Amino acid sequence: MIDLGKKLIQTELVKEIISIRLDTLWKMLALRKEGLLPEPYEEGATGKLDNKGGIFIPGGVIYQDVDEVPISYNRQQKMSSKIFREKIRKAMQYDNATLLFPDGIATGINLDSGFFSKAARRIFMFKKAAFRRKKRIISQKYFQVMASDIIRSHCPTYMPQPYGARTRISTCAAVGLIDPPMFFSYCGTQLSLTRIQLEAFAKQIDIAQDPVKSLSGKILYQPCLVVCHDTRYKENNLTGLTRLIGFGKFGEFATISFEQINKTLLRELKRKDQSIGQEDVLAEYGNMQIAGILRVYSPTKLGKRLQRYSLNVISPVNDLYIDLEQIKQEAFERYHINLPSS
C-alpha cells in the first residue's frame, strides 16, 4: 500500500470506524440474502453501531457552533488508544459532527452549514480572481464559485447531485484544512474576532494540522475529515461509503468501501497492478467474499473530477490489526444472523 494510503488507514480513528462498519457489513450481507439490501442511492446502509452516520473533524478549525457558542468539551491529558476508540464508538450514536482535539472529544456539535458553504465559496472565488491573468473582467461568471463545484471535486463521480447535508457541510468545512491561511483570514473578518481571539484561533488551527498521538505513541487521527455516509452509492459497495477529505491539495480525497470480490473488482485490480489473496478477505458469507478497498483520488481543478486514482486492498492483518472473528460473532448475535447453507 502506498505511503499516503497507510497514513490515512493506520490511525485509531479509521480502524475503529472500519471495525464498526464491518459489523454493519454482516447485517447488509444478511439483508442481501433476503433481498432487502438498500438500493445504491437509498439511505439506511448502516447497522446499530453507525446508524446515524458521522462526521469527524479536527476541532481546531471550528470556532463556534451554529448558535455562535464556543466549542466546549471535557479536557484531559493524552488519551490511550483504548479510551479514544471507546469515545469514537460512543460518538457514532450522536447526530451532527464530532470534533477531535488532542485533549478530548466534543460530540453532537451542530454546525452552521451556511457559514462553511459561504466560506468555501468566497475563498475559492477570491483565489480564482487572484490567479486570473487577463485584466478585463468581461463577465462576472468567470469569478462565480458554487458550493457544488467544490463538492464535485471532492466526491467520486458516482455520487450524484443534489448533494446531501452531510456531504455539503463536511466538504465545505474541509476547506479549513485544505487552505488554512485563507480560512483563518475569512473567519477573522467574518466573525469580527479581536486580536486575542485571532491569536488563540490561529494557534488552534495550527494544532489541527498535525497528527495526534496516544500515550503510547500510536496515531489517533490524521489532520483530515472522516465522513461516514449512510448510503452505498454504488452497486458493489455493501455498506455506507466512508470518505476522507481535507488532506493534501484541492481535490484530493479517499474512499473506503467493502466490495464483493467479483469479476468487476478483479478487472479493476488488474488495471491498477494490484492483487488480492485469501488473507485479504474481510468476510465470507455463502459463496461471497468481501474485501476492503481504499481509493485515493488525485488533485483536480475547481468543479472538475478526474478519474485518476490509486487503488489498494486493505489488509486486515497488516493495516487494521483487528479481530475479524470477534466482530463476526458479535454481529451474528446482534442481528440474529444464521450461517447460510452452502
N, C-alpha and C positions, 0 to 999 in steps of 0.2 A: 504494500500500500504506500502511496506517495506520502511524503513528509507532511504536507498540508492535511491530507486525509487523517493521518494518525493524530495530528494536533487537534483536529476537530472531534474525533471519535473518542480518544482516550482521555476523557475527563469524567469525573464522578457524576456530573450533571447528565451528560449524554448517556453514559452507561446505565444510570438509573432510569432515564426515560425509555431507553431501549428495553430494559427489563420489564417495565410497566406495560409497554406496548407489545411485548412478547406474550404477556398474559392476555391481552386483547386479541392477539393473533389466534390463540386457541379457541376463543369464543367465535371469531369470524370463520375459522375452519369448520366448526360445528354447525354454524348457521349456513355455510355454503353447502354442506352435505344435505341440509333440509330445504335448500332452495330459497333461503331467507337472507342471503348476504346482501347488504345495502348496495344499491347501484353505484357506479363510479362517482357520480356527481350528487349523490344523496348523502345527507348528514347521518351520523349515527354509527360510523365505523369505529366505535370505541367500546371499551369494557367498563367494568365497575371502577377501575383504578384511574382511568383517564377520561371519564365520561364528560367532563367539562372542557376538554382540550387544554390549552395552556399557552402562555407567552412568558418566557423567562428572559429578563433584560438586566444587564449590568446597571445597577441602580444609580450610579454616578451621573448618568446622562439625563436622569429625570429630576427636575427641580421641584415639582409640585404635582398634586393630583388634580382631577377635574374640578374640584371645589376650591382650587387655589390654596390648598393646605399643604404645608411642607411634609415630606415623607418622614414617617416615624416608624421605628421598629425596636425590638429588644436587642440592644447591643451586647456583644460578648466577645471574648477573645477568639483566636483562631479556632475554627471548628475541626473536629475529626471527620474523616470520610463517612463514618457510620452515622453520626449525628446529622451531617449535611444531607446525606441521601434520605434519611428519615424525614427531614424537613421538606425535601423536594417531593417525596411521595405524598405527604400530607398536603402540600401546596396544590397538587393536581386536583384536589377536591373543591377548590375555590374557583369562582368566575374571575374574570379580569386578569390583570398582569401580576406576575411575581417578580419582585425586584431583588437582585442579588448584590450583596455587599461583602467585603472581606470580613466584617464582624457581625453578620446577621442576614436575615431574610425578611422582606416585607411582602405579605401575601394579600391577594384580593384587592389590589390597587386599581381603582377606576381612573383611567387616563383620558385626557381631552383629545379625542380623535381629530377635531378641527384644528387644534393648535399644531399638532405634529404634521398634519397634511399641509397646512399653510407654511410651516417652517421648511418642509422639504421642497415645496413648490417655489418659494421665494429664493432659497439658497441656490437651487439649480437654474432658476431664471436669471439671477444675477451673474452666475458663473457662465451661463450661455451668452449673455450680453457682453461680459468682460472679454471673452475669447473670440468674439466676432471681429474679423479684420476690417470689413467694409464700414466706412463711417456713415454712409447713407442708411437711414432707417428703413425706407421703402414701405414696410408694413410691420405692425406690432406683432403679427403672428409669428415672426421669427424668434420672438423672445418668450412666447407663451409656453408654460410648462404645466401639465395637468398631473395630478397625483397618479392617475392611471398609467402615465408614461413611466414614472419611477417604479411603480409596482410591476409593470410588464417586464422591466429589465431585471427584476429580482425573483421571477417565477418561471418555472418550466412552461413551455408552450402549451401543454395540455391543461393548464389551469386557466379557464376562460373568464372573461368579463361577464357580468359585473363582479368585481372582487368583493368578498365578504368583509365584515368589520375587523375580524382577526387579522386577515391578510393586509388590509389597509393600514391599520394602526401600527402593526409590527414593522412593516416595511418603511413607513414614514419615520417612525421612531429610530430605526436603524441608521438614519442619516447622522444621528449624533455620534456614531462610531465610524461612519464612512468619511465624514468631513467634520471632525471635532472643532477646529477653529471657526469655521463658518457657522456651525450650530451654536457655539458659545456666543459669538457676536450677535446672532439673531436673538437668542434668548435674553441676552443682556439688554438689548434695545427694546424688545417687545414686552418684557416683564418689568422694565424700568428698575433694574437692580442697582443697589447702591455699591459703592466701591468695596465695602466689606463683604457684601453679598457676592459680588463678582469674584473676589479673591477666593472665597470659600467654594463657589461653584466651579471655578477654574481648577482648583485642587481636586475636587471630586470627579470631574471629567477626566483629568489626567490619570487618576487611580483606576477609573473604569476601563482604561485602555490596556491594562496589564492583566495577565492571568492571575488567578487567586489560588493559593495552595493551602492544603490542610496542615494540621500539626505535624504529620509525618512526611510532608513534602509532596504529597500527591496533588495533581492539578484538579481543583474542584470545578472550575469553569474557565473558559476562554473568553476574551472580550468580543462576544458576538451574541446575537439574539437567537434563541431556540424557540421555534413556533410549532406547537402540536396541533395540527389540523384534525378535525373530526370527519373529514371526507377523504375517500381513497384517491379520487381524481383520475385514475386510470385502471383499466380492467385487471391488469396483472398485479396491482398492488392490493394487498389484502387487509390493511389497516389504515387508519388516518395517516396522511403524509406528515413527515417531520421535516421541517425546513430550517436551515441555519443561515442567517444573514448578518450583515454588518461587519464582516471581516474583509480585509484586502481592499481592492479597488471597486469603483462603481460597477454594479452588475455582477459581481462575484457572489455566489451563494452555493449552498449544498442541499441535497435532499437525502433522506434516509427512508427506504421503503422495504417492506417484506414481500418478496415476489416468488411466485411459483417457478421452479426450475423447469422450464419447458423449451420448446424449440426457439421461440421468440427471444427469450433471455439468453440462451446459449449462442444464438447468432450474434447478439449484441456483444456478448463477452468476447467472442472470437474477433469481432471487428476492433475491439479495444485491446486486443492481445492479452486478455485475462483468461484464467481458467478457474474451475471450481471443483472441489473434491468433497468426499463424504464428510470430512472433518469440518466443512463449512456449512453444513446443513443445520439450520436453527430448529426446524420442526419437521416431523413426518406424520402424515395423517392419511391412512388408507394408502393409495398409490401416489400421493402428492408429497413432494419435498419442497421446503421453503428456505430461501436464503435471504440474508440482509444485504442490501445493495446501497452503496454510497456513491452518489454522483456529485462531482464538484464542477460547477459551471464557470466558464471563463468570463472575464470582464467584458462589458459591451457598452455601446453608446446609449444615451438617454432615449428611452422609448423603443429601443431595439432589444431583441433577444436572439443571440446567436445560438446555434445548436451545438457549438463546441463545448465538450465537457470531458472529464476523465471519469472512469468508472472503476470501482473497486468492490470486491466482495468483502463483507465484514466478517472477520474470523471470530467465532465465539471463544476460541482458546487464546489466540494471540492479541486480540483487540479488546475483548469485553471482560474476560475473566469472570464469567457468571455461571451459575449452576443451572443449566438448561433443564435438567431433570426435576429439580425442585420447583422451578417456575411451572413446568408442565403439570406436576402433581397438584400444586395449589390451584391452578386454573381448572383442572378437571373437577376438583372438589367445589370450587366457587361457582362454576357454571353447569355442574351436574352433567359432565360430558362422559359418554361411554366410548370405549375404543371401537372404531368401525371394523366391520368384518372385511377381510382381505378380498 
